[in-house]
Amino acid sequence: MSRFFPRDVVHWGEETLHPLRAFAIRTIEPAGITGLVLRLWRAVLLASGSWVFFVVGITAAVLFLCGMLTWHLGNFPVRRWPLRVLAFWVVEVVVEMGTSTLLIALGRERFGSRVATWGDWWAMTAQTTWQRGVVIVLFALTLAVVVQMVRRSMDARPDAAPHTPVP
């Protein structure tokens, strides 16, 4: 349990990190990749004509978003999550809308069943911000509750080593 969801802030310079973990510690990279992948995946889903593919694709997108957020938050104590969640949300939406700008310029962005225009960009930004915010905040709250419950149950075990907080 000590390697996942740390209780205290660790000075990262004291240990050598695996490259994937070093990547996940920074907010910009995981959130940026998430925004890029989600917007491109959305373009693929809206271009397909299958509603089954669309529903399965939306489910996969939400799982990807939650997985990337978990990967990032798993490197920090829960008390540091609120600002991390906010930063992840902002970076994800900014990158997603940047990708949307490029897709509009290429004529590949969809707004519902039609091709999006520059006039649709603000409406898509509001929709994306709201939708991602709901998913990210609700998932982060649920994850925080689960992490705290697991910690308490592990601390209650008779074979558990006592936790000494760092001052």
Accessible surface in RSA format (square Angstrom, percent):
REM  Atomic radii and reference values for relative SASA: ProtOr
REM  Chains: A
REM  Algorithm: Lee & Richards
REM  Probe-radius: 1.40
REM  Slices: 20
REM RES _ NUM      All-atoms   Total-Side   Main-Chain    Non-polar    All polar
REM                ABS   REL    ABS   REL    ABS   REL    ABS   REL    ABS   REL
RES MET A   1    90.38  46.8  42.28  28.0  48.10 114.5  31.16  26.5  59.22  78.5
RES SER A   2   104.01  87.9  74.47  99.4  29.55  68.1  58.66 124.9  45.35  63.5
RES ARG A   3   169.79  71.3 162.16  82.7   7.63  18.2  62.13  84.9 107.66  65.2
RES PHE A   4   130.65  65.4 130.29  80.7   0.37   1.0 130.65  79.2   0.00   0.0
RES PHE A   5    34.52  17.3  32.64  20.2   1.88   4.9  32.64  19.8   1.88   5.4
RES PRO A   6    13.18   9.6   9.52   8.7   3.66  13.3  13.18  10.9   0.00   0.0
RES ARG A   7    72.76  30.5  63.61  32.4   9.15  21.8  22.86  31.2  49.90  30.2
RES ASP A   8    31.91  22.4  29.48  29.3   2.43   5.7  12.20  28.7  19.72  19.7
RES VAL A   9    83.90  55.2  58.50  53.0  25.40  61.2  60.36  52.4  23.53  63.8
RES VAL A  10    51.67  34.0  44.72  40.5   6.96  16.8  47.67  41.4   4.00  10.9
RES HIS A  11   123.24  67.4 109.59  76.2  13.65  34.9  86.06  88.7  37.19  43.3
RES TRP A  12    61.27  24.6  52.35  25.3   8.92  20.9  46.95  25.0  14.33  23.2
RES GLY A  13    67.91  83.8   0.00   N/A  67.91  83.8  33.39  91.6  34.53  77.3
RES GLU A  14   140.12  80.4 100.87  76.3  39.25  93.4  44.86  86.8  95.26  77.8
RES GLU A  15    82.53  47.4  65.99  49.9  16.54  39.4  32.17  62.2  50.36  41.1
RES THR A  16   138.69  98.6 106.95 108.4  31.74  75.6  75.08 100.8  63.60  96.2
RES LEU A  17    35.23  19.6  16.22  11.6  19.00  47.8  18.14  12.7  17.09  46.0
RES HIS A  18   116.21  63.5 103.59  72.0  12.62  32.3  77.24  79.6  38.97  45.3
RES PRO A  19   100.13  73.0  89.72  81.8  10.41  37.8  95.53  78.9   4.60  28.6
RES LEU A  20   109.29  60.9 109.22  78.1   0.07   0.2 109.29  76.8   0.00   0.0
RES ARG A  21    58.70  24.6  55.99  28.5   2.71   6.5  31.19  42.6  27.52  16.7
RES ALA A  22    29.94  27.5  28.02  43.2   1.91   4.3  28.84  40.6   1.09   2.9
RES PHE A  23    46.36  23.2  46.24  28.6   0.12   0.3  46.24  28.0   0.12   0.4
RES ALA A  24     0.28   0.3   0.28   0.4   0.00   0.0   0.28   0.4   0.00   0.0
RES ILE A  25    22.56  12.8  22.03  16.4   0.53   1.3  22.03  15.9   0.53   1.4
RES ARG A  26   116.80  49.0 111.32  56.7   5.48  13.0  60.34  82.5  56.46  34.2
RES THR A  27    17.32  12.3  12.91  13.1   4.41  10.5   9.68  13.0   7.64  11.6
RES ILE A  28   120.67  68.7 120.49  89.8   0.18   0.4 120.49  86.8   0.18   0.5
RES GLU A  29    57.68  33.1  52.71  39.9   4.97  11.8  27.66  53.5  30.02  24.5
RES PRO A  30     0.00   0.0   0.00   0.0   0.00   0.0   0.00   0.0   0.00   0.0
RES ALA A  31     0.00   0.0   0.00   0.0   0.00   0.0   0.00   0.0   0.00   0.0
RES GLY A  32    11.01  13.6   0.00   N/A  11.01  13.6  10.19  28.0   0.82   1.8
RES ILE A  33    74.35  42.3  72.77  54.2   1.58   3.8  73.44  52.9   0.92   2.5
RES THR A  34     0.00   0.0   0.00   0.0   0.00   0.0   0.00   0.0   0.00   0.0
RES GLY A  35     0.00   0.0   0.00   N/A   0.00   0.0   0.00   0.0   0.00   0.0
RES LEU A  36    79.22  44.1  79.22  56.7   0.00   0.0  79.22  55.6   0.00   0.0
RES VAL A  37    60.10  39.5  57.75  52.3   2.35   5.7  59.48  51.7   0.62   1.7
RES LEU A  38     8.25   4.6   6.14   4.4   2.11   5.3   6.14   4.3   2.11   5.7
RES ARG A  39     1.05   0.4   1.05   0.5   0.00   0.0   0.00   0.0   1.05   0.6
RES LEU A  40    78.79  43.9  77.85  55.7   0.94   2.4  78.00  54.8   0.79   2.1
RES TRP A  41    79.69  32.0  77.15  37.3   2.54   6.0  78.16  41.7   1.53   2.5
RES ARG A  42    43.82  18.4  42.13  21.5   1.69   4.0  18.85  25.8  24.97  15.1
RES ALA A  43    13.31  12.2  10.74  16.6   2.57   5.8  11.09  15.6   2.21   5.9
RES VAL A  44    78.11  51.4  72.04  65.2   6.07  14.6  76.57  66.5   1.54   4.2
RES LEU A  45     2.46   1.4   1.07   0.8   1.39   3.5   1.07   0.8   1.39   3.7
RES LEU A  46    43.30  24.1  28.21  20.2  15.08  37.9  29.96  21.0  13.33  35.9
RES ALA A  47    76.26  70.1  43.14  66.6  33.12  75.3  46.75  65.8  29.50  78.2
RES SER A  48    41.71  35.2  17.28  23.1  24.44  56.3  27.90  59.4  13.81  19.3
RES GLY A  49    86.80 107.0   0.00   N/A  86.80 107.0  43.83 120.3  42.96  96.2
RES SER A  50    54.18  45.8  42.34  56.5  11.84  27.3  38.55  82.1  15.64  21.9
RES TRP A  51   190.22  76.3 185.96  90.0   4.26  10.0 162.93  86.9  27.29  44.3
RES VAL A  52    80.60  53.0  79.66  72.1   0.94   2.3  80.60  70.0   0.00   0.0
RES PHE A  53    78.51  39.3  74.25  46.0   4.26  11.1  78.05  47.3   0.47   1.3
RES PHE A  54    74.26  37.2  74.26  46.0   0.00   0.0  74.26  45.0   0.00   0.0
RES VAL A  55    79.44  52.3  77.46  70.1   1.98   4.8  79.09  68.7   0.35   0.9
RES VAL A  56    92.68  61.0  90.22  81.7   2.46   5.9  92.09  80.0   0.59   1.6
RES GLY A  57     1.38   1.7   0.00   N/A   1.38   1.7   1.30   3.6   0.09   0.2
RES ILE A  58    73.36  41.7  73.36  54.7   0.00   0.0  73.36  52.8   0.00   0.0
RES THR A  59    73.24  52.1  68.99  69.9   4.24  10.1  53.63  72.0  19.61  29.6
RES ALA A  60    47.03  43.2  39.46  60.9   7.57  17.2  42.90  60.4   4.13  10.9
RES ALA A  61    16.25  14.9  13.20  20.4   3.05   6.9  16.02  22.6   0.24   0.6
RES VAL A  62    60.33  39.7  59.38  53.8   0.95   2.3  60.33  52.4   0.00   0.0
RES LEU A  63   120.83  67.3 113.18  81.0   7.65  19.2 113.51  79.7   7.31  19.7
RES PHE A  64    70.35  35.2  61.83  38.3   8.52  22.2  69.51  42.1   0.83   2.4
RES LEU A  65     3.86   2.2   3.86   2.8   0.00   0.0   3.86   2.7   0.00   0.0
RES CYS A  66    16.18  12.2  15.61  17.4   0.57   1.3   7.47  18.9   8.71   9.4
RES GLY A  67    38.35  47.3   0.00   N/A  38.35  47.3  32.74  89.8   5.61  12.6
RES MET A  68    20.64  10.7  19.86  13.1   0.78   1.9   4.70   4.0  15.94  21.1
RES LEU A  69     0.55   0.3   0.55   0.4   0.00   0.0   0.55   0.4   0.00   0.0
RES THR A  70    39.26  27.9  38.00  38.5   1.26   3.0  35.90  48.2   3.36   5.1
RES TRP A  71    85.22  34.2  74.60  36.1  10.62  24.9  68.10  36.3  17.12  27.8
RES HIS A  72     0.00   0.0   0.00   0.0   0.00   0.0   0.00   0.0   0.00   0.0
RES LEU A  73     0.00   0.0   0.00   0.0   0.00   0.0   0.00   0.0   0.00   0.0
RES GLY A  74    14.39  17.7   0.00   N/A  14.39  17.7  11.20  30.7   3.20   7.2
RES ASN A  75     8.67   6.0   7.17   6.9   1.50   3.6   0.04   0.1   8.63   8.3
RES PHE A  76     3.15   1.6   3.13   1.9   0.01   0.0   3.13   1.9   0.01   0.0
RES PRO A  77     2.96   2.2   2.96   2.7   0.00   0.0   2.96   2.4   0.00   0.0
RES VAL A  78    27.34  18.0  24.46  22.1   2.88   6.9  24.46  21.3   2.88   7.8
RES ARG A  79   160.56  67.4 127.65  65.1  32.91  78.4  75.65 103.4  84.91  51.5
RES ARG A  80    79.98  33.6  71.65  36.5   8.33  19.8  31.22  42.7  48.76  29.6
RES TRP A  81     7.06   2.8   7.06   3.4   0.00   0.0   7.06   3.8   0.00   0.0
RES PRO A  82    92.53  67.4  78.62  71.7  13.91  50.6  86.87  71.7   5.65  35.1
RES LEU A  83   140.42  78.2 136.42  97.6   3.99  10.0 136.71  96.0   3.71  10.0
RES ARG A  84    52.96  22.2  52.06  26.5   0.90   2.1   7.24   9.9  45.72  27.7
RES VAL A  85    13.49   8.9  13.49  12.2   0.00   0.0  13.49  11.7   0.00   0.0
RES LEU A  86    89.98  50.1  88.55  63.3   1.43   3.6  89.82  63.1   0.16   0.4
RES ALA A  87    39.05  35.9  32.22  49.7   6.83  15.5  38.81  54.7   0.24   0.6
RES PHE A  88     0.00   0.0   0.00   0.0   0.00   0.0   0.00   0.0   0.00   0.0
RES TRP A  89    59.89  24.0  59.89  29.0   0.00   0.0  59.25  31.6   0.64   1.0
RES VAL A  90    78.62  51.7  74.86  67.8   3.76   9.1  78.57  68.3   0.04   0.1
RES VAL A  91    30.58  20.1  28.94  26.2   1.63   3.9  30.58  26.6   0.00   0.0
RES GLU A  92     0.00   0.0   0.00   0.0   0.00   0.0   0.00   0.0   0.00   0.0
RES VAL A  93    13.14   8.6  13.14  11.9   0.00   0.0  13.14  11.4   0.00   0.0
RES VAL A  94    97.87  64.4  90.90  82.3   6.97  16.8  94.44  82.1   3.43   9.3
RES VAL A  95    46.64  30.7  41.06  37.2   5.58  13.4  45.93  39.9   0.71   1.9
RES GLU A  96     0.00   0.0   0.00   0.0   0.00   0.0   0.00   0.0   0.00   0.0
RES MET A  97     6.05   3.1   6.05   4.0   0.00   0.0   6.05   5.1   0.00   0.0
RES GLY A  98    41.33  51.0   0.00   N/A  41.33  51.0  32.82  90.1   8.50  19.0
RES THR A  99    11.38   8.1   6.01   6.1   5.36  12.8   5.85   7.9   5.52   8.4
RES SER A 100     0.00   0.0   0.00   0.0   0.00   0.0   0.00   0.0   0.00   0.0
RES THR A 101    51.33  36.5  51.33  52.0   0.00   0.0  45.09  60.6   6.24   9.4
RES LEU A 102   107.62  59.9 104.27  74.6   3.35   8.4 107.32  75.4   0.30   0.8
RES LEU A 103    14.53   8.1  14.53  10.4   0.00   0.0  14.53  10.2   0.00   0.0
RES ILE A 104    12.93   7.4   3.02   2.3   9.91  23.9   3.28   2.4   9.65  26.2
RES ALA A 105    67.94  62.5  32.48  50.1  35.46  80.7  37.68  53.1  30.26  80.1
RES LEU A 106   116.64  65.0  90.44  64.7  26.21  65.9  95.70  67.2  20.94  56.4
RES GLY A 107    36.72  45.3   0.00   N/A  36.72  45.3  22.78  62.5  13.95  31.2
RES ARG A 108   167.81  70.5 159.46  81.3   8.35  19.9  39.55  54.0 128.26  77.7
RES GLU A 109     0.09   0.1   0.00   0.0   0.09   0.2   0.00   0.0   0.09   0.1
RES ARG A 110    57.58  24.2  57.58  29.4   0.00   0.0   6.97   9.5  50.60  30.7
RES PHE A 111    55.65  27.8  51.41  31.8   4.24  11.0  51.49  31.2   4.16  11.9
RES GLY A 112    46.93  57.9   0.00   N/A  46.93  57.9  39.44 108.2   7.49  16.8
RES SER A 113   106.65  90.1  80.81 107.8  25.84  59.5  52.77 112.4  53.87  75.5
RES ARG A 114   114.62  48.1 110.87  56.5   3.75   8.9  66.40  90.7  48.22  29.2
RES VAL A 115    72.37  47.6  65.14  59.0   7.23  17.4  65.14  56.6   7.23  19.6
RES ALA A 116     5.20   4.8   0.00   0.0   5.20  11.8   0.00   0.0   5.20  13.8
RES THR A 117    74.82  53.2  71.47  72.5   3.35   8.0  64.10  86.1  10.72  16.2
RES TRP A 118   143.52  57.6 134.06  64.9   9.47  22.2 107.76  57.5  35.77  58.0
RES GLY A 119    69.45  85.6   0.00   N/A  69.45  85.6  40.89 112.2  28.56  64.0
RES ASP A 120    15.41  10.8  14.67  14.6   0.74   1.8   0.74   1.7  14.67  14.6
RES TRP A 121    55.02  22.1  55.02  26.6   0.00   0.0  54.88  29.3   0.14   0.2
RES TRP A 122   185.46  74.4 181.50  87.9   3.96   9.3 154.45  82.4  31.01  50.3
RES ALA A 123    51.82  47.6  37.67  58.1  14.15  32.2  46.09  64.9   5.73  15.2
RES MET A 124     1.57   0.8   1.11   0.7   0.46   1.1   1.50   1.3   0.07   0.1
RES THR A 125    24.91  17.7  24.91  25.3   0.00   0.0  24.91  33.5   0.00   0.0
RES ALA A 126    64.46  59.3  52.02  80.3  12.44  28.3  60.43  85.1   4.03  10.7
RES GLN A 127    82.21  46.0  74.33  54.3   7.89  18.8  29.80  63.4  52.41  39.8
RES THR A 128     6.01   4.3   5.63   5.7   0.39   0.9   0.39   0.5   5.63   8.5
RES THR A 129    49.90  35.5  49.90  50.6   0.00   0.0  45.03  60.5   4.87   7.4
RES TRP A 130   171.06  68.6 163.86  79.3   7.20  16.9 145.94  77.8  25.12  40.7
RES GLN A 131    66.26  37.1  63.46  46.4   2.80   6.7  17.94  38.2  48.32  36.6
RES ARG A 132    33.72  14.2  33.72  17.2   0.00   0.0   4.09   5.6  29.63  18.0
RES GLY A 133     4.09   5.0   0.00   N/A   4.09   5.0   3.65  10.0   0.44   1.0
RES VAL A 134    62.72  41.3  56.75  51.4   5.97  14.4  61.80  53.7   0.92   2.5
RES VAL A 135    40.94  26.9  36.21  32.8   4.73  11.4  40.24  35.0   0.71   1.9
RES ILE A 136     0.75   0.4   0.17   0.1   0.58   1.4   0.75   0.5   0.00   0.0
RES VAL A 137    58.13  38.2  57.47  52.0   0.66   1.6  58.01  50.4   0.12   0.3
RES LEU A 138   106.78  59.5 106.00  75.8   0.77   1.9 106.31  74.7   0.47   1.3
RES PHE A 139    55.97  28.0  51.49  31.9   4.49  11.7  55.43  33.6   0.54   1.5
RES ALA A 140     8.53   7.8   7.50  11.6   1.03   2.3   7.79  11.0   0.74   2.0
RES LEU A 141   109.24  60.8 108.48  77.6   0.76   1.9 109.04  76.6   0.20   0.5
RES THR A 142    81.42  57.9  76.21  77.3   5.21  12.4  56.15  75.4  25.27  38.2
RES LEU A 143    22.54  12.6  20.95  15.0   1.59   4.0  22.54  15.8   0.00   0.0
RES ALA A 144    18.53  17.0  18.29  28.2   0.24   0.5  18.53  26.1   0.00   0.0
RES VAL A 145    86.93  57.2  83.61  75.7   3.31   8.0  86.76  75.4   0.16   0.4
RES VAL A 146    70.54  46.4  70.39  63.7   0.14   0.3  70.54  61.3   0.00   0.0
RES VAL A 147     5.75   3.8   4.22   3.8   1.53   3.7   5.75   5.0   0.00   0.0
RES GLN A 148    70.33  39.3  69.75  51.0   0.58   1.4  24.35  51.8  45.97  34.9
RES MET A 149   122.84  63.6 115.98  76.8   6.85  16.3 101.80  86.6  21.03  27.9
RES VAL A 150    62.39  41.1  60.86  55.1   1.53   3.7  62.38  54.2   0.01   0.0
RES ARG A 151    16.85   7.1  16.48   8.4   0.37   0.9   5.99   8.2  10.86   6.6
RES ARG A 152   177.08  74.3 171.62  87.5   5.46  13.0  61.95  84.7 115.13  69.8
RES SER A 153    67.59  57.1  54.78  73.1  12.81  29.5  49.15 104.7  18.44  25.8
RES MET A 154    51.32  26.6  50.88  33.7   0.45   1.1  44.14  37.5   7.18   9.5
RES ASP A 155    73.68  51.6  51.06  50.8  22.61  53.5  25.22  59.3  48.46  48.3
RES ALA A 156    83.27  76.6  48.02  74.1  35.26  80.2  60.03  84.5  23.25  61.6
RES ARG A 157   112.49  47.2 104.33  53.2   8.17  19.4  43.32  59.2  69.18  41.9
RES PRO A 158   142.47 103.8 101.62  92.6  40.85 148.5 114.56  94.6  27.91 173.5
RES ASP A 159   114.84  80.4  79.24  78.9  35.60  84.2  50.20 118.1  64.64  64.5
RES ALA A 160    29.33  27.0   8.41  13.0  20.92  47.6  12.44  17.5  16.89  44.7
RES ALA A 161    84.64  77.8  61.81  95.4  22.83  51.9  66.90  94.2  17.74  47.0
RES PRO A 162   122.48  89.3  97.07  88.5  25.41  92.4 107.98  89.1  14.50  90.1
RES HIS A 163    80.53  44.0  51.79  36.0  28.74  73.5  38.56  39.7  41.98  48.8
RES THR A 164   107.34  76.3  97.09  98.4  10.25  24.4  68.00  91.3  39.34  59.5
RES PRO A 165   100.54  73.3  85.96  78.4  14.58  53.0  85.96  71.0  14.58  90.6
RES VAL A 166   104.43  68.7  82.82  75.0  21.61  52.1  84.29  73.2  20.14  54.6
RES PRO A 167   168.21 122.6 100.53  91.6  67.69 246.0 139.54 115.2  28.67 178.2
END  Absolute sums over single chains surface
CHAIN  1 A    10196.4       8603.5       1592.9       7559.5       2636.9
END  Absolute sums over all chains
TOTAL         10196.4       8603.5       1592.9       7559.5       2636.9
